Every structure is written in C-alpha cells, then in structure tokens.
C-alpha cells in the first residue's frame, strides 16, 4: 500500500490550521480513503495549473526528466583504477531506501538502475580477468527516504527494486525488525528472493503458520565461487533489543556456543576463507560491535584460515585490521558509498583463476595497520600464522562518473544495460505514483546538520527555530507567548538547496512526533528547561522489545552532544564516539592533510587502519561541529521585556520523561496529567517544514535553483 501524499488541502492565504501532510491512503479507482475521509483524485490537482505554478494548491508535481531525470552529475573523477585480486567484493550497507540516489547532490547522484548496470559490468570484467567478484549487503534497507517510507509497510515499494541486484551474500539490519509487518515482509518475501544467500545466523521469527521460531534466512552458507574458492559465510546482527515481539535476536555470546555454529566452523568440507557479514560495527572497540566475539571464536578454532568481515550500522567508511589474515570493511550509508575490497594470496587447492590478474593493478598491502592511522586498537587478538595475503580497499562515491570510470571500456552511451534502464524507469514511475516530487517550495540555501556551528548561518537548527515559531501555532492561543522545544534527533539528514518536495519531508524529518504543551508556565521556570535538557542524556525513544506496537517514529537516531564551547573548531583528534547516526562530516575522518587543493570538491576524507588513501575520489574535508540535544524557538513574545508566563510546547515523546522532570528540578510541581495536545496529532514533526516551505519558500517555484551539495558555498 502506498501512503499517497494528497496535494495541498488548503489554499494560499486561507487559515493556516495544520493539516496532515503525511497521509496513509488506499487508492480505489479514482478515490482515496484518507484517515476516514474520502477525496476524489482529479487529474487537475496532480498537475501544474499554469507556467507560474498552481493557482490554489501550494504543492504540485514537479515533472522530472531522465540516473534520475533531475539528478545532478558529478564533476570529480576517481583518482585511479581499482586493484583487482584473486577475490574481490563490492559492498553496500545502510541504504535506507535511497535507491533514487541523492537527487540534489553531485557526488551521489547515481540511482539503483545505474548500480545494476555497474554490477553487470564488474561481474563481466571479473570473468574476463579470471577472478571472483562477490556482491555483499549488510542490511537496513529502508527508513530514511520517501521511496521506502511512503509505502505501508515501509519497504513495500523499494525492496522489489533493491532485489534487481544479484547479491551473493546479504544479511538483516535492525530496521528490518522494529515493526512486525516489516519483519514478516522480510521473512515471507525478501528472504525468499535470495534463498540461502540471505544469512541471519542469530535472527529468528515466529512462523505464523506453525507458531514456532525459525531463522528468517539461512544460518550459514557454504559455497564454492566460480573459480573454485570454498567459502563459509555467517551473517550476524549486533545484539539488538528493539525488535518487535515476533522476532528473536540471539546474543552473539550465546550464538558462538551453539553446536551448529561450532560445527560450521569445523565444517566437514575444506574452507579457504570465512566471510562474516553483519549489520554490526567492524571496529571492535565500539560497544555495540560483536565482531570481536565472532573473530575470537573462529580464530581460536581455525588459526590458519583467513577471515574477511563486512559491517554496517554506524554509517561510516572504515577498514580495520584484526590480524595478518583478517580485515574488515564498512561502507558508509544512504547510497553515498560503495565499498570495494580485494585480496590475493588465499591458499586453495581448488582455485582455478588468476591469483594476479593481468592488465589491472593488484593488491599489494599486507594486513598490517599503518602506524598512527587510527588511535584505537582494533585487534581482539592476533594470529601467529604467517601470511602471504595482500589486500586493497576503496570507498567509491555513488555516482555515474565513478561507475563509468571503473567499468573500463564502457562509455556513457554504452554503460547502461537494459536491466539497469528498466530499474531507473521503475524508480521514476514509483516516485511519481508516490507523489514524491510534489513541490512545496524552493529551499534558498543548503542547511546542514553538522557542517556549521550551532547558530551559524546554514546550520539547519537555526532554520528549525524560525520554522517552528512561524507555523507551530495553536490559533486559539496564538497571542500567548510560547517556547517550543524539539530534539535535534528529530532531524535525519541535511536539507539541500533546491526543490523541497514530499520526498524531502521524509529525508529531512521523517518522524511523526506530535506537539504537546503545558499552558501558563512561569517564564522563570520554563526558560531553564532547555539548559537542563542539553546538560542531560540524549533523549531516546523507548523501544520495548516486548511491544509489537512500535512504529517507524520510534527508530532511534541521534546527534552528538554539543560541548559548552559551541563555537569550537571540529575535533580532528576524535576517534570513534558511538553515535547511532554518523554524518559524512563525522570526526572519524581525522588527521587529514591540512592543505587541500582549491579544485577539490567537498566530500568524504577518510582515515582508517590502512591510512588515508581509501577514498576513491579525493575531496576537501567538510567540517564537523557537534550539536545540542535540543533546540528552542520563541514566539509571540512582547516587543519589550519578558513574559510572566508562557505556553511550554514540546514533542510528545520527550514530555513526561524529560520535560516534566526538568520543570520540577527548578521548582515546578507538574505531572503528566498537566500535559495537553497543542495541535491536532496529525500535525507532526514531519509536517512543519513542508508547511513552512509552502508559506515562505515560494520564490522561484516551480524552477528552483539547485546547489552543489553539502559543504559547497553554492
């Protein structure tokens, strides 16, 4: 089912009582059922009234061209060809529905159809070179983009598009388990598409037919590659506890004691390589990572067999060295990064390919950590066995220029396979049917989460303060001074200059948190709440693993806490603080060259255990600045002086748990019973930016000028 966005339900200049901007509806002929009300869908409301935009509707369809038609082309090329080895990998993770690519960002403009064509070219090239290429994905397929989130359940539209890539190994992410309908969709449909290639070694689900627990995918996969390498693969999710009550995540410390797991390590047939994939941080110093337990168990039983891991969840580019025969790769997020790893020197009596393919660069680096490359130890233990293994790794920007460059011999006119073109066309069609291109307004500049200090021009939270004050208004109390507090974790991504569409409402602020308030709070008390919240812990949504009523609004995303010196320069010495969501400007890209060429475009600049040469396309560094837990907007204040009392407005999920204790800490005597709805529950954190855009961002509509992306001055 699609969650169809109805074009504007209110004319410009009419009363601005909030409307539900994210509507769940079921199309029936020419009608749609919208939260209990029926509206006829006429063609005239789905198209432009005239060349100057709609006369009555503040949202209209932006008709796009043929990547996606209005995507931006990359201008920065890769630095060198990839090194091909005996065994090679392409790795995706944490795609979160971004299969359309980043429409308004030059570095990441390719769509899933482009990737389909690229994988076909690369598989063909591997065959010509006489080597193996495996495609790997490590989960989190939706929640973050309209293509995946404007359907019910999330992923109903995007998963079939994703399935056009012929992956060799896949595993499950935590976002496949929060919601019961999504979990069963993964079990009943997605896992069946990939069969034994979809590995969930520690994730089970209750089969609704039998009422018994069974694995969502296969427990392991033992297979032989096209050129004879014998591989044992596992897929292990970190010790996630926020799943709905129809699924079970087995803790890794218990998994490694199970007899079937130990038998698989000591398999009856020869094993040339262990491949351990997981929605799981590869750097074992991260508290949520369980790769250390897996590594120690396998290495303890098989000291002479290489181990290659692929991780995810922390949304970063990273490569770690465990020992001379074991490394791990993590490949970013959101279709911004495609990971590449290659290795040679695998000892196999059955390998029939080329250990050193000719005519291309080959891996040369031993699995030895570069001194001072990273400041945290990664090896849980080490192997005493000598090794002839050599490796390479690369982080590719997700754009056609990159794909065409590495698909050697393929020019733009011949790059596209028919299968890739079909996928691109399918994405365009689905985006149109989901109304994702409905235009609310033109964002006049790029507003980023962390590339600007809090309070600086271009920082998204300053925009939010303005938008909240302007549109979060209870008309019956509009003249009463109000403080409006929201958590910064309600923002999922940067807001990029250009068209602000229905799709962007999911990309930037997908959660559906309602606005509540306590009326007539003494200003002397209410004014202290923000400071208390920002001095406290990050506010997380409750995720009771025994609750089946969890919705996508309960997914926990956070941003780092801001220190007292809000304007301090970004800390390049910071290593791997455990943030659930990491921006591309995160401090892990540290210890970087201080003098960047002015010709470099802003983007990822990464340091990992192999050094600083992992990024396929050189970029200038995007600064990183930490942000507060919460931000506050003031509205309807007197022209002079301060009010005696205010309406204290806040989001529903932080009210009883955080705001009430903060008030009482400074002399208040409030309980949850004092909390009231400030606006209808249909007007949420997913609503106020579209409403603001409709009122204040109409300059340039419908031809919005597009910027060049985050970190750029344009």
DAHU-V275281 format. One record per backbone hydrogen bond with DSSP energy under -1.0 kcal/mol. NH is the residue of the N-H (numbers start at 1). CO is the residue of the C=O. Records with the same first field share a line. If there is no record, write none. Layout:
NH: CO / CO
This chain:
3: 150
4: 2
14: 11
28: 31
31: 28
32: 39
33: 26
34: 37
37: 34
39: 32
41: 30
45: 42
46: 43
53: 50
60: 439
62: 437
71: 68
79: 616
84: 361
87: 343
88: 132
89: 341
90: 134
91: 339
92: 136
94: 139
96: 140
97: 141
98: 95
99: 97
101: 98
102: 108
105: 102
110: 398
112: 99
115: 111
116: 112
117: 113
118: 114
119: 115
120: 116
121: 117
122: 118
123: 119
124: 120
125: 121
126: 122
127: 123
128: 124
129: 125
131: 126
132: 86
134: 88
136: 90
137: 169
138: 92
149: 145
150: 146
152: 1
155: 148
156: 153
159: 155
162: 158
163: 159
164: 161
165: 162
167: 165
168: 135
169: 135
170: 197
171: 137
176: 173
177: 174
183: 179
184: 180
185: 181
186: 182
187: 183
188: 184
189: 185
190: 185
191: 186
193: 189
194: 190
195: 191
197: 194
198: 195
199: 170
200: 218
201: 235
203: 200
204: 248
205: 214
206: 246
207: 212
211: 207
214: 205
216: 203
218: 198
221: 233
223: 231
225: 229
228: 225
231: 223
232: 273
233: 221
234: 275
236: 277
238: 279
240: 238
244: 177
247: 244
248: 204
250: 202
254: 251
255: 251
256: 252
257: 254
258: 255
262: 258
263: 259
264: 260
265: 261
266: 262
267: 264
272: 230
273: 230
274: 306
275: 232
276: 308
277: 234
278: 310
280: 278
286: 283
289: 286
294: 290
295: 291
296: 292
297: 293
298: 294
299: 295
300: 296
301: 297
302: 298
305: 302
307: 325
308: 274
309: 327
310: 276
311: 329
312: 280
318: 330
320: 328
322: 326
323: 326
326: 323
327: 307
328: 320
329: 309
330: 318
332: 316
334: 94
336: 333
338: 396
339: 91
340: 394
341: 89
342: 392
343: 87
344: 390
352: 227
354: 130
365: 391
368: 366
370: 609
373: 370
390: 344
391: 365
392: 342
394: 340
395: 614
396: 338
398: 336
399: 397
403: 399
404: 400
405: 401
406: 402
407: 403
408: 406
410: 407
414: 411
415: 411
421: 417
422: 418
423: 419
424: 420
425: 421
426: 422
427: 423
428: 424
429: 425
430: 426
431: 427
432: 428
433: 429
434: 430
435: 432
436: 431
438: 435
439: 60
440: 500
441: 500
442: 697
443: 498
447: 495
448: 458
456: 453
459: 456
460: 448
462: 459
463: 459
464: 460
465: 461
466: 462
467: 463
468: 464
469: 465
470: 466
471: 467
472: 468
473: 471
477: 474
480: 477
482: 635
483: 647
484: 633
485: 649
486: 631
488: 629
490: 487
491: 488
492: 508
495: 447
498: 443
500: 441
502: 438
503: 436
505: 501
507: 503
508: 504
509: 505
516: 650
517: 676
518: 648
521: 646
523: 644
525: 522
526: 522
527: 523
528: 525
529: 526
532: 528
533: 529
534: 530
535: 531
547: 544
554: 551
555: 552
566: 564
568: 565
572: 570
574: 571
579: 577
586: 583
589: 586
590: 588
600: 597
603: 620
608: 611
609: 319
611: 608
616: 395
620: 601
625: 450
627: 560
631: 486
633: 484
635: 482
646: 521
647: 481
648: 518
649: 483
650: 516
652: 514
654: 651
658: 654
659: 654
660: 655
662: 658
663: 659
664: 660
665: 661
666: 663
667: 664
668: 663
674: 671
675: 672
676: 517
678: 515
679: 515
683: 680
685: 513
687: 684
688: 684
691: 687
692: 688
693: 689
694: 690
695: 691
696: 692
697: 693
701: 698
703: 700
704: 702
707: 497
712: 709
